[in-house]
């Protein structure tokens, strides 16, 4: 019942293990999308990392199919938003995937329904569907005199049912270094940092 991660690299809508490329998966986070029962995992590396979507098909593992999507990664910051190292992963009630970019200090959403390309020759690189990504900055702090993030967004979840009173489908990152939960309000991009003030380390 396990699924190897074969990508439909020739774009014919099926997996031929002699032709299509298999990619390694070191998935950390995992979630099932209730909209279509696809399984998603987050993989931090190699940089910039990727999220991978699995469908099982009628007879897994023979019918398993995977899709890989890398977040936009522009380390020189000259060509748009840049982020890397997805670690946690969750889904909202609309089927949009959310991942905390653990090393670059952002929250990112991925909406597969916006993808113009899901497979084909570029699929093995993960560099398809940049249009599906949206990157939101979080209130990051950096080590003095460096560009190294002092916080660490170890994981994230989506408050689908307004548990915090901030609205439905609010993604929340776990700020490990800041001992906090950081809620993102997607409609405005506003963030709210929540802390348990004592004792430190309770997080």
C-alpha positions in Angstrom: 0.0 0.0 0.0 2.9 2.4 -0.2 3.5 4.9 -3.1 6.8 5.6 -4.8 6.9 9.1 -6.1 6.8 8.8 -9.9 6.1 12.0 -11.8 4.3 12.0 -15.1 7.3 13.4 -16.9 6.0 12.6 -20.4 2.6 14.1 -19.7 0.5 11.2 -20.9 -1.6 11.0 -17.8 -0.3 7.7 -16.5 2.8 6.3 -14.9 5.2 4.1 -16.8 8.1 3.2 -14.4 10.4 2.6 -17.4 9.9 6.1 -18.7 8.7 8.4 -16.0 11.0 9.8 -13.3 11.0 8.8 -9.7 12.0 11.4 -7.2 13.2 10.9 -3.6 10.8 11.9 -0.9 11.8 12.8 2.7 8.4 14.1 3.6 8.0 15.6 7.1 4.5 17.0 7.2 1.6 15.0 5.7 -2.0 15.9 5.2 -5.0 14.5 3.2 -6.9 17.1 1.1 -10.6 16.4 1.8 -11.6 17.9 -1.6 -10.1 15.1 -3.6 -8.5 12.7 -1.1 -5.0 13.4 -2.5 -2.2 13.0 0.0 0.4 15.9 0.4 3.8 15.9 2.0 6.2 18.7 2.8 9.9 18.1 2.1 12.5 20.6 3.3 15.3 19.8 1.0 17.3 19.9 -1.1 16.9 23.7 -1.3 14.3 25.1 -1.9 12.4 22.0 -0.9 9.0 21.0 -2.3 5.6 19.9 -1.6 4.5 16.6 -3.2 1.0 15.5 -4.1 0.1 11.8 -4.3 -2.9 10.1 -5.8 -3.3 6.4 -5.1 -5.3 5.3 -8.1 -7.2 2.0 -8.3 -4.4 -0.4 -7.5 -1.5 1.2 -5.5 1.4 1.1 -5.7 1.2 0.4 -9.4 -1.2 3.2 -10.0 0.3 5.8 -7.6 1.1 9.1 -9.2 3.0 12.1 -7.8 3.3 15.8 -8.5 6.1 18.0 -7.1 6.0 21.7 -6.6 8.8 23.9 -5.4 8.1 27.3 -3.8 9.4 30.3 -5.7 13.1 30.6 -4.9 14.9 33.8 -5.9 17.8 34.1 -3.4 19.0 37.3 -5.1 15.6 38.8 -4.4 15.6 40.5 -7.8 12.8 38.6 -9.4 9.9 38.3 -7.0 9.2 36.6 -3.7 11.5 33.9 -2.5 11.1 31.2 0.2 12.4 27.8 1.0 12.2 24.7 3.2 8.6 23.8 3.6 8.3 21.6 6.7 4.8 21.6 8.1 1.7 21.2 5.9 -2.0 21.6 6.3 -5.1 22.3 4.1 -8.0 24.6 4.4 -11.6 23.9 3.7 -11.3 25.1 0.1 -8.5 22.6 -0.6 -5.7 25.2 -0.6 -2.4 23.8 0.9 -0.6 25.9 3.5 3.1 25.4 4.5 5.4 27.2 6.8 8.7 27.9 5.1 10.8 26.9 8.1 14.1 28.4 7.1 13.1 31.6 5.2 10.5 33.0 7.6 7.3 33.0 5.7 3.9 31.2 5.4 3.0 30.0 1.9 -0.2 28.9 0.3 -0.4 26.7 -2.8 -3.6 26.5 -4.8 -3.3 23.7 -7.4 -6.5 24.8 -9.2 -4.5 27.8 -10.5 -1.8 25.6 -12.2 -1.4 25.9 -15.9 1.0 23.0 -15.9 1.0 20.0 -13.6 3.3 17.5 -15.4 5.4 17.2 -18.5 9.1 17.5 -19.0 9.6 20.2 -16.3 7.8 18.2 -13.6 10.9 16.4 -12.3 12.4 19.7 -11.4 9.4 20.8 -9.3 9.5 24.2 -11.1 6.0 24.1 -12.4 3.0 26.2 -11.3 4.7 29.3 -9.8 1.2 30.8 -10.3 -0.2 28.5 -7.6 2.0 29.9 -4.8 1.5 32.9 -2.6 4.1 33.9 0.0 3.3 35.8 3.1 6.0 37.4 5.3 5.8 36.6 9.0 7.2 38.8 11.8 10.7 37.4 11.6 13.7 38.5 13.7 17.3 37.9 12.6 20.5 37.3 14.5 22.3 40.6 14.9 24.4 41.6 11.9 23.2 38.6 9.8 20.5 37.5 7.5 20.0 34.3 9.5 16.5 33.8 10.9 16.4 33.7 14.7 12.9 32.1 14.8 12.2 28.7 13.4 8.8 27.8 11.9 8.9 24.1 12.8 5.3 23.4 11.8 2.0 24.9 10.9 -1.7 24.1 11.0 -5.0 25.6 9.7 -7.7 26.7 12.1 -10.5 25.5 9.9 -13.3 26.1 12.4 -12.5 29.4 14.0 -11.2 27.9 17.3 -9.1 31.1 18.0 -12.0 33.5 17.1 -9.9 34.9 14.2 -12.1 33.4 11.5 -12.3 30.2 9.6 -9.3 28.8 7.6 -6.7 30.9 9.4 -3.2 29.3 9.0 -1.0 29.3 12.1 2.8 28.8 12.3 4.6 27.6 15.3 7.4 30.0 16.2 9.7 27.7 18.0 12.5 30.3 18.7 9.9 32.9 19.7 7.9 30.6 21.9 4.8 31.6 20.0 1.9 30.8 17.7 1.7 33.1 14.7 -1.7 33.4 13.0 -1.9 34.8 9.5 -5.1 36.5 8.3 -4.9 35.8 4.6 -7.4 38.4 3.5 -5.2 41.2 4.8 -1.8 39.6 5.3 -1.9 40.8 9.0 -0.2 38.5 11.5 -1.1 38.0 15.2 1.6 36.6 17.6 0.2 34.7 20.5 2.4 33.7 23.5 2.0 31.9 26.8 4.0 34.4 28.9 5.1 32.0 31.7 6.9 29.6 32.0 9.2 30.0 29.1 9.6 26.7 27.3 5.9 25.8 27.8 5.5 26.0 24.0 
